[in-house]
Amino acid sequence: MARARVLLLVLLAIGVGAPAEVAAQEARAAVEAFVARLAEVRISDLEILQNLTLYHQDGQHPISAGEQRMLFKLPQRQRLEQTLEGQREIQVTVGNRAWVRRADGKVYDAKAVDSVRALASVVVPFQRRATDMLADWRARGVRDDVSHVARIGGRPVTVIGARPGDRDMPAVWLDAEYGVVRIVTRERLPNGPKLVDLTLSEHRPLTGAYFFPRRQEAFIDGKLVVLITVRSIQVNTNPPDALFDPEALRREH
């Protein structure tokens, strides 16, 4: 269960192949254009039902599967309900704090996992300015003075944080319509520093100009560790505040 939380979701980065000042301007322009696309989209919350598959460390053989229900209530509240190998766990995140209810009913405080917050900023990039997104990526080691244009899935993307040919640099692949479609970063995991790569694909329109990825694949040092496939998404259902209340979490049965 802990392995699933650590590997489930990941982080962000940036880069360029032109002079630093020009590259930084191009990176900022690409992010600003994407943010502007979402200016008229009105979403206050999301409810996502998805399947989760964990893979053996060889990256080829599934070892367990489960289900997740994710709730995002903007701007800073999240709830993850996960059932894996028959064990149900709930994590509530409010800002930088998190609480976890284990399968045995015990609730403990936990540091909000950076990868969870990062995922929220990727798949729910609302109420954020381009400046904030770039600063968030820089804080994770992504350079915003390096970038180039590439293609992924047949579509042009702006790669922020890496030059052509760089394979192990923290970087963000930004599609003008879809948003972030790939994130590479270096993470300090329980078994040491690793290169973490999150790929988002199978984007479908959800509302207005907002596209949501129905498939997420997480790789560590090039090996697949987690596959998530979305079954359904609902927007603006106004979930009760109690679902994000740590005290209410302690009282749940």
N, C-alpha and C positions, 0 to 999 in steps of 0.2 A: 504494500500500500504506500509506504514511504517512497519507494522507488518510483512508483507511478507519479506521485506528486512532484518529485524532483525532475523527472524526465519529461513530464507531460507537456509543459509549455516552456517557451524559451524567450530569447532576448533580441536586441537590435544592433545596427551598425551603419557606417558611412564611408565614401571614397571617391576619387577622381583621377583622370589621366591628363588633365590640362594644367596650366599654371595654377598655383594654389588659390589665388584670389578669384580667378575665373571659375575654377572648379567649385569653390564654395558658393559662388553666385548661382551656378547652374543647379547645384544640389538644393539650395534654398528655393529657387524658382520652381523646381519640380514638386517639392513638398507643399509650397504655397498654392500651386495650381490644384493639387489633390484636395487640400483642405477647403479651397474655395468651391470645389464641386459639391461638397457636402453641406454647404452653408444653409441650404433650404431644407435639409433632411431633419425631421423632428422625431427623435427617438429618446425616450426616457428610461426604457428598460428592455431587456432581452431575456427570453427563456429558451435554452437550447437543450435538446435531447440528442445524445450521441453515443455511438459504440466506441469502446476502447479496447485495443489489442496491444499487449506487451510482447516483445520479442526476446529471444535468447541473445546473449551477448555476441553471437556470431552474426546477428542481423538478418538471419534467414528463416528461423523457425519460431512460430508463435508459441508462447508458453502459457499465457493466460488471457482471458477476455472478460470484459465487464461492460457496465453501462454508466453513463454520467448524465446528470442534470445540472446545467450551469445557469445561474441567474446573475445578470448584471443590472444593477440599479444605479444609474448615473447620478453623481459623477464618481463616487469612490466606494461603492458597496458591491460585494460579490458573494455568491454562495455556490459551493460545489458539493453536490451529493454524488457519491461514487460507490458503486457496488462491484467488488472485484473478488473473485474466488469465493463468493457467498458472504463476504464481509462488507458491511456498509459503513462508510465513513462520511462525515460532513465537515466541511471547512467553511468558515465565515470570515471574510476579510473586509475590514473597514479602514480605509486609508493604509497606513503602514503597520497595522496590527491584525493579527489573525488568531482564530480559536478553532481547535479541531476536536470533534466528538468522535471517539473511536467506536469500534463495533461493540465493545464491552460497556458503552455508555459513559465512560469517563471523558471529561472535557479538560483540555489543557491549553494554555496560552502558547502560541507559536509565533515566530517571526514571520511576517508576511513574505512569502517566497517571491523574489524578484521576478522570476519567470512568469508567475501568475499575473502580476501587475503589468508586465511587459505585454503579455498576450492580450490583456484587456485594452491596452493602448493601440494594439494592432488591429484586432477584429472589431473594436468599438471605438474608432478614432474620433469621437465627437467631443465638443466642448474643449478642444485643444487647438492651440495656435501652432503654426509651423515652427516658430521659435522654440516652443516648449518641446516639440517632438525632436528637433535637432539637438537640443540641449540634453534631452534624455538619452539619445543615442551616443552623444559624445561622452556622457558619464559612464557608458558601458564600453568605452574604448574605441568607438567608431570615429573615424576622421571625416569631417565634413569639408575638408579641402582636397579631397580625392574623389573623382567620380568618372564614370563613362557610361555610354549607352550600349546595351547588349540586347539579346533576345532570349526569352524564356517561354516555352510553350508556343513558339511562333509569334509572340507579341513583343513589341519594343518595351524595354524597362530602363530606368535610370538606376545604375548601381552606385550606391553611395558608400564610400569607405574602402574601395578596392580598385586597383588598376586591372586592365585586361590581363588575364593569365594568373592573377593572384587567386589562390585556392584556399588559403588558410588565414585570411585576414577578416576581422570583424566587418561585416557589411550588410547593407539593406538593399534588396531589390524592390524598387517601387514602380508599380504599373500605374499609368495615368488614370485609369478607370477603376481598377480593382484595389489599389492601395498596395500595401506590403505583400509580396508574394513569396519572399524568401528572406530569412534572417540568419546570419552566421555570427557567432560570438564565441568568446572563450569564457568558460565557466569553471569555477572551482567546485567540483562535485565531491561527494564523500570518498571517492577513489582517486582523487587528484584532479589537476587541471585538465580540461578536455575541450575539444572543439565541438561546439553544439550547433547544429544546422536544422532549422525549422522551415519546411516547405509548405506553403498554403496553395491549394489548387481547387479546381472544380467550382469556381466562383459563379454564383447565380444572383440575379437581382433580387433584393429583399424589399426595399421601398425606395422610391425616388431614384437617386443616383447611387444608392448604397448597394454594393455587392458583398455577399458573404461567402467565405470559403467553406465548401462542404467536405473538404478532405485536408487533413493536417498530418504531416509525417515528420517525426523528430529523429535525427541521426546524431550519434556521438562517435567522433573520430571516423566518420564515414559509414557507420553501421546503423541500420534501422533499429530503433528501440521502442518507439511508440507510433501506432497508427490510430488516428481518430477519424471516424466518418459520421457526419451529421445526419440524423434522421428527420428532425423537424426543428423549426425556429418560429417563435411567436414574438411580436413586438408590442410594446405599450399595453401590457396586460395589468400593470400596476400591482405587482406582488406585494403582499402585506409587509410592513416594516418589521414585524416580528421575525420574519425569516432571516433578517440580517442582524438580529439582536443577540449578542453573546449570552446574555442572561436567559433569554428564551431558549437558546440552544441547550443550556444546562438542564432545562426542565423538560425537554423533548423526550418522548418515549420511543 
